Amino acid sequence: MIKVLVVDDSALMRKLLGQILAREVDFSVVFCTNGLEALDKLTTFEPDVITLDVNMPQMDGLACLDRIMMERPCPVVMVSALTAADADATLEAFRLGAVDFVAKPSGAASLYIDEMAPELLKKVRAAAGAKLKSSLRLKDRIRHRIGTQAPKLATKARAKTAAASAVGDGLVLVGTSTGGPPALEALLTGLPANFPWPVLIAQHMPEAFTGSLARRLDGLTALTVMEVREPVLLKPGCVYIGQGGADLVVSKRTAGLVASAAPPLAEYLWHPSTDRLVRSAMEQLPASQLIGVLMTGMGNDGAEAMTHLHQQGGKTIAEAEDTAIVWGMPGELVRLGGADFIVALSGIASQLQALTPPCR
């Protein structure tokens, strides 16, 4: 039985979420109207998953999430509206430790319950199986409990010995989903400003969120990070994030390789699609000039295309199970035999630098 704590100040939203979850025989559900109530339930109910509204009286979702991660870490799925302000709040929630989010229905919420149900159930179940790293905000938790300076955390990557660096120009193609924003932060902050190859990212996310994600990462990393809405010429030292609700594709023009936002195709289940990104890049460059990176996420997006890339002589990196919040996408790449390297999150940036030409 999966114990779900639903925290929302809206009686209508509690009713709708309760109706969706009550249909399933493997859920036990308890409701709270604000963050303070939720904190009281942490020890009495001991939830497996919490769905948490962003905007609530007395204690809002971010303050509550912060306390949850300090006192009793638990997988949290944020319930957020698709607005710019809520996008920023949701990205902050990922930094604090949330594993995923679901979008609140707009307009008459009761009319959208059937649309919301599949995504909510899928994400709550995935969250129930998510692994919160024991190191998650460990320094903050120690300070919260004993008020002293926390020790530095030791990290250790499990990787094969790097092959010889590639030569010439190429692309790094990254796919991620559940747990992706903090994983992308860890990856990109490990790369230097003069990283020699452009980095293209397919992060499963709605359109309202990918711009905020790009701006946030741009402020945290030495690289230039941008969301792709219009065709843009690819340059070293730059990171290109696919626009939510569209697919990120690579094409060639007179001036060089270009990234563009393409209308989604029904044959791809997730958007921006990692499979489509990789396949479009393989149409423009030899496999030897491409590196695929598949990180935490539900499902199998990117696994098939990156396996093909591996078979054609390209290099592929799968995030190790030990560090992935959900080992769906990278795990499928490993299962298909398409991963050249299986690397802990903390080591992926170093692995990329070993596989690319020296920075200029």
N, C-alpha and C positions, 0 to 999 in steps of 0.2 A: 504494500500500500504506500503510495506517495502522499506525504502530508504537505499540503499547500496552504500557506498563509497569504490571504488576499488583503492588501492594505490600500484602501482608497476612501476618500472622504465623500465621494458621490454615491448615494444610495442606488442610483440607476446603474452605475458601473459595477458596483458590488453585485447587484442582481444579475447583470448580464454575464459577468465573469463566472459567477456561481452557477448559472444555468449551463454554461459551456462545460465547466469542470464536472458538474453533477451528472452529466450524461455518461461519464466514464466510470467504470466499476473499480478502477485502481487508484482513484483519488479520494483523499479525506481532506475536507476544506474547512478552514476557520477564517472568520472575517474580522478586520480591524478598521476603524475609521480614521486613524492618524498614526503618526510615527511613535508617539509615546505608548499607545496601546500595543503596537507591534513589539516594542522592546520588552514589555511585560510578558508577551507570549513566547519569547525566544526560549525560555526555560520551562514553561508549563506545557507548551504544545510541541516544542522541539521540531520545527518544520524542516522538511527536506528541501523545499523551494519556497521562495517568497516572491510574489508579484507586488511591485511597489509603485504607487503613483508618485509623480514628481511634485505636483503642487498640492499641499495639504496644510490645514491650520495647525497651530500649536508646535508641530515639528514636521518640516517638509521632508520630501523623499530623500534628498541628498544628505541632510543632517542625520536622518534615520539610518541610511545606508552606511554612513561613516561609523555610527555607533555599532551597527550589526557586525561590521568587519573588525571592530576593535574587541567586541565582547563575545560574540559567537559566530564566527564566519560561516556563511551559508550561501548557496547559490541564489542570486537575486536576478529576477527579470524585471526591468523597468517598464512601466506603462506610460507612454509618452505621446503627446500630440505632435503632429508633423508641422511644427512651426520653427522659425529660426531660434527663438529663445529656448524652446524645449530641446532642439537639437544640441545646443551648447550645454544645456543641463545634462542631457543624456550622455554626451561625451565625457563630461566631468564624472558622471556615475561610473562609466567604464574605468576611469582612472582610480576611482575609489574601490573598485572591485566587482561591480555588476558584470554578469556574464553575457547578458543579451537584453533586448527590449522588444516590445510589441507596440504597434501604433494604435492609439486610441481612434475609434471610428469618429469621423466628422459628421456633423449634422445630426439627424435623428439616430442616436446610437442603436436603438432597438432594431432599426432596419438593416444594420450591418453585422448583426451577430453571426449570421451564417458565413459571412466573408471573413470575419475575425477568428472564428473557431479553429480552423485547421492550423493557422500559424501559431495561435496561442497554445494549443495542445502539443504541437511539435516542439515548440521552444521550452515549454515547461518540462516535458519529458526529457529533452536534451539537457536541460539545466539540472534535473535530478541526477543525471549520470555524469555531470561535469565534475572535473577534479579541480578544486581550489588548491593552488600550490601552497605547501606549508610555509613557504617564504612570503606569501602574499601580505604585503604591508607589515612585515614582521617588526621592523624598527618602530613603526607607529604603535603596534600592539604592545611592544615592550615598554615604550614610553608611557602608554596609557595605564599599564598595570603597575609599573614600579617607578616611573618618573625619572629614569636615568638614560644616559646616552647609550644607544643600542650599538652592538657590534656590527661591523660591516659583514655583509653576506658573501659567502664564497660561492662562486658559480663554476660549473664544470661542464663543458660541452663534450658529448660523445659523438665523434665524427671519424670517418675514415681519413687516412692521410690524403691531403689535397693532391690532385693531379696537377700537372704543369699548367701554368697560367695560359689563358687564351691570348691570342694576339689580334690586333685590329679592333674595329668597332663592333659593338654588339648591344644586346638588350638584356635586362633582368626583368622577368615576368613573375609577379607575385599574386597569389590568390589566397584569400582568407575570408572567413565568415564569423561565426560565433566566437567571441573573445578576440576578434581581430584588432580593434583600435589599440589596446595596450600592447599587443604583439607587434603591431606596426611601429609603435613608438620605440619599443626595444630594438627592433631591427634598424630603423633609420637613424637613431641616435648613435649607433655604432659605426656609421659610415662617414667618411670624411667629406668635406665640401667639394673636393676635386675627384670624387669617385668617378672612374672613367666611362662608365656606361649609364645611359638613362635607365631609370627604374619605373616600370609601369605596374599599377596596382588595381586589381579587381577585388574590391571589398563589398560584399553583399550588404546593401544599405539603401534606404529610400532616397529619392532625389533631394529632399529637404536637409539631409544630414551630411552628404558627401562634401559639400562646400565648407561646412563647419569643420569637418574632419581635416580637410586639406589645410585650412588656415591654422588649426591647432598644431598640426605636425610641422608646418612651416615655421612656427614660432619656437618649436622645441629642438629642431635639428639644424645641422650646419648646411644641409642641402636646401635647394629651392623646391618647395612642394606646391603643386597647383592642381585644381580640379579641371578636368577636360570637358569643356562644353562646346568649344569651337575647335576646328583643326589647328594643331600646334606642332611646330617643328621640334623634333626630339633633340635634346642637348645633354652632354655629360654634366654631372652635378645636379641634375634635376629629377624630380619625382612627379609622376603623372597619375592622378587618382581618377578612376572612371566615375562618371556622373551616375548617381543612383537612378534606377529606372531605365537606363540605357546600357549599351555594351561598349566597351573600350576596344577599339580595333587599330591595327597598324597598317598603313599604306605607304606607298612610295611616290614622291613627287620630284620635280627637277631639283629642288633645293635639298632634298634628303628625305629621311623617314619622318612620317607624320603620325601623330595619334589623334583619333577622332572619336566622337560619341556617335554610335550608330543605333538606330531603333532596335529594340530587342526582338529576337526571333523566337517563335513559339517552340522550336526544337530544343532550346536551352531553358532549363528549369529555373536557374538562378541568374540574377542580374545585379551588377555587371558580371558577365559570364567569364570565368577563368578559362574554360575550354575554348571559347571563341577568341579570346585574347591571344592565347598561345597559338592556335591554328592560323590566325591572321598574321602573326609575326613569322611563322614558319613559311608562309607564302612569300615573304619579302627577304629573308636572310637564311643562309645555311644554318642547319641545326648547331653546328660548332660555334656559332656566334650568338647563341641564346643560352640563358640559364633560367630554369624554372624553379620557383620557390613556392611550396604549398604549406601553409600554416593552419593553425587551429580553425575548425569550422565543422558544422554539420554537413552530412551528405557526401557527395563524391565529385563535386565540380572541380575540374582541372586535372583529375587523376588520369583520365583516359588520354587527354591531349598531351600531358607531360610524360606519360609512358611512351607515347609515340615519339616525342622529342628525344627521350632517352635512347630509344631504339635507333634513331637516326644519327646519333652521335652528339647530341646536346647534353648538357649537364643539368641534373635535377637535385633539389634539396627538399627533403621532407622534415618538418619539425618533429622532434622526438616525442613519443607518447608521454614521457615524464613531465614535459613542460606545456603540452597542449591542453587548453581548457576542454576542448572536445576533439578527440583524435579521429574524426570522421574523414575529412578530406586528405590530410597527410597519411592517415592509416590506410586509406584505399590505394594511394599511390604506392605505398610499401607492399601492400597485398598483391598488386598487379606486377610487382617486380620492376617498377619504373623509377625507383629512387636510387641515385648514385650515392647520396650522402643522407644519413639520418642524424640530425643535429639538434641539440638542445637550443632553445630560443636564444639564450645568451651567446651562442657560438655562431649563429647564422651570418652575422655581419662579417666576422673574421673569415668564415668559409667563402663568402662572396669575394672578399679582397684577395684571397688565395687563388681564386679561379679566374680573375680578371687581370688585364695588363696592369703594370704598375701605374699609380696615379701620376699624372703629369703636373 
